[in-house]
Amino acid sequence: MFPTPIQKRPVAAQALYQGLLPIALIMWLLPLIAVALFSIRPFSDFGAGNYWGWPSSFEMFHNYGQVFFNSDMPRYLWNSVLITVPTVVGAVALSCMTGFALGIYRFRGNLLIFFMFIAGNFVPFQILMVPVRDFTVSAGLYDTKLGLVLFHIAFQTGFCTLFMRNFIRALPYELIEAARVEGVSEWRIFWYVVLPLMRPATAALSVLIFTFIWNDYFWALVLTQGPNAQPVTAGITSFNSQFVAQYHLMSAGSIVAAIPPVAMFFLMQRHFIAGLTLGAVK
Amino acid sequence: MNPIVQGLITIVIGVGGCIGYFYGANFVLDRFIFPAKGKNAGQNINRANMVRPWLFLFPAMFALGLYLVYPVFGSFFRSLYNRSGNDFIGIGNYVTLAGDEAFRTAFLNNVLWVLFVPAVTTFLGLVIAQLTDRLRWGNIAKSIIFMPMAISFVGASLIWKFVYANDPDIGIINAIRVGLGGEPLDPLQVPFWNNFFLMVILIWIQTGFAMVILSAALRGVPEETIEAAIIDGANPFQVFFKIMVPQIMPTIVVVWTTITLLVLKVFDIVYAMTGGNFGTEILPSYMMNFMFRDDGIATAVAFVIMIAVMPVLIWNIRQARAEMR
């Protein structure tokens, strides 16, 4: 069997490998570790030049308390939740149906529409900026969460449909035919036969879209402007200009902003990776 | 009203609306428009089945038309008008761009990004996938490598600001430089190389993606081919690069193009790190300068990005079509 299992290699090579890999991993995470360390230091440490040494005291509660109670951070976080969750629900619901239509029915224009969805998936979002902004402004949705949600749903539908359609295509078609022969109506086939089988795909897609939307910065900049509607990605930059040079708060803020998607990733790792693999390689 | 309640109500209305629409539309179609009874029952069933896919597709197509198809064309036409949007100036905006020094810098930098980031990311992902695959705690290692992928580009940039900070006490790079007896400098102001420092951030984020996909592909390589190569006396490097890599070439290409597409669109990193100063501008961040100032130029830049994406897009559709046959 190749490669030789690491356990059967010479001891020196083994030790080198086992020793170097953790070091490499720590290097990889060094930026994060540094920021995490900064975020629990007292402010006086920075004045005293104690940047990298042992913190003179642990000010975790104080620093994070500042972020949560003395800034707009909670509002930004909450905005992010209110933008992300409806988008995930809406985009997944819509794409289940379009995926079903494109995956199950053979009709004229099927392929054409499918290619349109693929193309939509690749269109650089920059090109949409001016018309979408103008449209949002004239619809009175500028600087509202609803405006962002509507746009995100529409834009993510392309990718989601692609994903769902490929998944549904891989389902055994006999199941659907059997149901049809039994005289089950199409709507019930969708609801009772196909939808339950799509559960793994919906889970994977939801996790994926959650991180996509949560991490969006471009549209947050284009379509919103204040703490009323701005999600945390845009909020963190205003937070940083509010607490400029207060490194302990800036790093605590960065950590807070990064935690939800990272937590989501660790909790749903399996689905996340399944989603990426399904999305990239059919 | 309590925002939680508000959010919940929005979701209920949205999902309820979707379900209601599909149930209702199918119901009306089957019962009233083309009922499966009477003297035209057979014909009606066929007709209903011709209409049905469009019922399922309509909401998504409507949304996509409104937010995607119309804006693409709208942008193109907008790019032919001047700043106020009143006067038609043809390719005037494009001429302005071609004459702008900053645009050329941004364009060349973007070429650097497109060449460098996907190559390094894919290579790193491939090597890490292979190195961690047969390790007992390989999965933990993978999670760690993969974690940055979950952080937003802005969030990652802010974190990396601590790495690149000018102050030797804060910045890791400068701390090391000073520790080795050097002078502190601002890595982001070093001409030319600062582009690569910014690219490192994107590579840091995306390597996990490449690794996950490629590791799945590497596991799919048939053992027999590898065994045969070893029996024939191939060394581990030959096995990896001449046996395994060629077999997962299609996946490598997919990863490569996915990252290339991403690189063409990412603006967050440059925008948050340098704001495009010190010669680090790339097209998407260059465009942000005009966001609320000159829509004509902004859309023209967007269209240039669109043209750059076009070959990859067409190639992808070709690929999808070939798979379908």
Boltz contact constraints between the chains, C-beta under 6 A:
constraints:
  - contact:
      token1: [A, 2]
      token2: [B, 226]
      max_distance: 6.0
  - contact:
      token1: [A, 2]
      token2: [B, 230]
      max_distance: 6.0
  - contact:
      token1: [A, 2]
      token2: [B, 239]
      max_distance: 6.0
  - contact:
      token1: [A, 3]
      token2: [B, 236]
      max_distance: 6.0
  - contact:
      token1: [A, 5]
      token2: [B, 134]
      max_distance: 6.0
  - contact:
      token1: [A, 25]
      token2: [B, 141]
      max_distance: 6.0
  - contact:
      token1: [A, 25]
      token2: [B, 144]
      max_distance: 6.0
  - contact:
      token1: [A, 31]
      token2: [B, 159]
      max_distance: 6.0
  - contact:
      token1: [A, 31]
      token2: [B, 160]
      max_distance: 6.0
  - contact:
      token1: [A, 31]
      token2: [B, 163]
      max_distance: 6.0
  - contact:
      token1: [A, 34]
      token2: [B, 162]
      max_distance: 6.0
  - contact:
      token1: [A, 35]
      token2: [B, 159]
      max_distance: 6.0
  - contact:
      token1: [A, 35]
      token2: [B, 162]
      max_distance: 6.0
  - contact:
      token1: [A, 51]
      token2: [B, 169]
      max_distance: 6.0
  - contact:
      token1: [A, 82]
      token2: [B, 7]
      max_distance: 6.0
  - contact:
      token1: [A, 86]
      token2: [B, 10]
      max_distance: 6.0
  - contact:
      token1: [A, 86]
      token2: [B, 11]
      max_distance: 6.0
  - contact:
      token1: [A, 89]
      token2: [B, 11]
      max_distance: 6.0
  - contact:
      token1: [A, 90]
      token2: [B, 14]
      max_distance: 6.0
  - contact:
      token1: [A, 93]
      token2: [B, 15]
      max_distance: 6.0
  - contact:
      token1: [A, 93]
      token2: [B, 18]
      max_distance: 6.0
  - contact:
      token1: [A, 94]
      token2: [B, 59]
      max_distance: 6.0
  - contact:
      token1: [A, 94]
      token2: [B, 60]
      max_distance: 6.0
  - contact:
      token1: [A, 97]
      token2: [B, 56]
      max_distance: 6.0
  - contact:
      token1: [A, 98]
      token2: [B, 57]
      max_distance: 6.0
  - contact:
      token1: [A, 98]
      token2: [B, 60]
      max_distance: 6.0
  - contact:
      token1: [A, 100]
      token2: [B, 56]
      max_distance: 6.0
  - contact:
      token1: [A, 101]
      token2: [B, 53]
      max_distance: 6.0
  - contact:
      token1: [A, 101]
      token2: [B, 56]
      max_distance: 6.0
  - contact:
      token1: [A, 101]
      token2: [B, 57]
      max_distance: 6.0
  - contact:
      token1: [A, 105]
      token2: [B, 53]
      max_distance: 6.0
  - contact:
      token1: [A, 107]
      token2: [B, 53]
      max_distance: 6.0
  - contact:
      token1: [A, 115]
      token2: [B, 317]
      max_distance: 6.0
  - contact:
      token1: [A, 118]
      token2: [B, 317]
      max_distance: 6.0
  - contact:
      token1: [A, 118]
      token2: [B, 320]
      max_distance: 6.0
  - contact:
      token1: [A, 120]
      token2: [B, 64]
      max_distance: 6.0
  - contact:
      token1: [A, 120]
      token2: [B, 68]
      max_distance: 6.0
  - contact:
      token1: [A, 122]
      token2: [B, 313]
      max_distance: 6.0
  - contact:
      token1: [A, 124]
      token2: [B, 265]
      max_distance: 6.0
  - contact:
      token1: [A, 124]
      token2: [B, 305]
      max_distance: 6.0
  - contact:
      token1: [A, 124]
      token2: [B, 306]
      max_distance: 6.0
  - contact:
      token1: [A, 124]
      token2: [B, 309]
      max_distance: 6.0
  - contact:
      token1: [A, 126]
      token2: [B, 284]
      max_distance: 6.0
  - contact:
      token1: [A, 126]
      token2: [B, 287]
      max_distance: 6.0
  - contact:
      token1: [A, 126]
      token2: [B, 302]
      max_distance: 6.0
  - contact:
      token1: [A, 126]
      token2: [B, 305]
      max_distance: 6.0
  - contact:
      token1: [A, 127]
      token2: [B, 72]
      max_distance: 6.0
  - contact:
      token1: [A, 127]
      token2: [B, 75]
      max_distance: 6.0
  - contact:
      token1: [A, 127]
      token2: [B, 302]
      max_distance: 6.0
  - contact:
      token1: [A, 127]
      token2: [B, 306]
      max_distance: 6.0
  - contact:
      token1: [A, 128]
      token2: [B, 71]
      max_distance: 6.0
  - contact:
      token1: [A, 130]
      token2: [B, 75]
      max_distance: 6.0
  - contact:
      token1: [A, 130]
      token2: [B, 78]
      max_distance: 6.0
  - contact:
      token1: [A, 130]
      token2: [B, 295]
      max_distance: 6.0
  - contact:
      token1: [A, 130]
      token2: [B, 299]
      max_distance: 6.0
  - contact:
      token1: [A, 131]
      token2: [B, 71]
      max_distance: 6.0
  - contact:
      token1: [A, 131]
      token2: [B, 74]
      max_distance: 6.0
  - contact:
      token1: [A, 131]
      token2: [B, 75]
      max_distance: 6.0
  - contact:
      token1: [A, 132]
      token2: [B, 71]
      max_distance: 6.0
  - contact:
      token1: [A, 151]
      token2: [B, 67]
      max_distance: 6.0
  - contact:
      token1: [A, 154]
      token2: [B, 63]
      max_distance: 6.0
  - contact:
      token1: [A, 154]
      token2: [B, 67]
      max_distance: 6.0
  - contact:
      token1: [A, 157]
      token2: [B, 60]
      max_distance: 6.0
  - contact:
      token1: [A, 157]
      token2: [B, 63]
      max_distance: 6.0
  - contact:
      token1: [A, 186]
      token2: [B, 52]
      max_distance: 6.0
  - contact:
      token1: [A, 187]
      token2: [B, 26]
      max_distance: 6.0
  - contact:
      token1: [A, 211]
      token2: [B, 150]
      max_distance: 6.0
  - contact:
      token1: [A, 215]
      token2: [B, 152]
      max_distance: 6.0
  - contact:
      token1: [A, 217]
      token2: [B, 154]
      max_distance: 6.0
  - contact:
      token1: [A, 217]
      token2: [B, 268]
      max_distance: 6.0
  - contact:
      token1: [A, 233]
      token2: [B, 152]
      max_distance: 6.0
  - contact:
      token1: [A, 233]
      token2: [B, 154]
      max_distance: 6.0
  - contact:
      token1: [A, 254]
      token2: [B, 158]
      max_distance: 6.0
  - contact:
      token1: [A, 254]
      token2: [B, 159]
      max_distance: 6.0
  - contact:
      token1: [A, 257]
      token2: [B, 155]
      max_distance: 6.0
  - contact:
      token1: [A, 258]
      token2: [B, 151]
      max_distance: 6.0
  - contact:
      token1: [A, 258]
      token2: [B, 155]
      max_distance: 6.0
  - contact:
      token1: [A, 261]
      token2: [B, 150]
      max_distance: 6.0
  - contact:
      token1: [A, 262]
      token2: [B, 150]
      max_distance: 6.0
  - contact:
      token1: [A, 265]
      token2: [B, 150]
      max_distance: 6.0
  - contact:
      token1: [A, 273]
      token2: [B, 212]
      max_distance: 6.0
  - contact:
      token1: [A, 276]
      token2: [B, 212]
      max_distance: 6.0
  - contact:
      token1: [A, 277]
      token2: [B, 216]
      max_distance: 6.0
  - contact:
      token1: [A, 280]
      token2: [B, 213]
      max_distance: 6.0
  - contact:
      token1: [A, 280]
      token2: [B, 254]
      max_distance: 6.0
  - contact:
      token1: [A, 280]
      token2: [B, 258]
      max_distance: 6.0
  - contact:
      token1: [A, 281]
      token2: [B, 251]
      max_distance: 6.0
  - contact:
      token1: [A, 281]
      token2: [B, 254]
      max_distance: 6.0
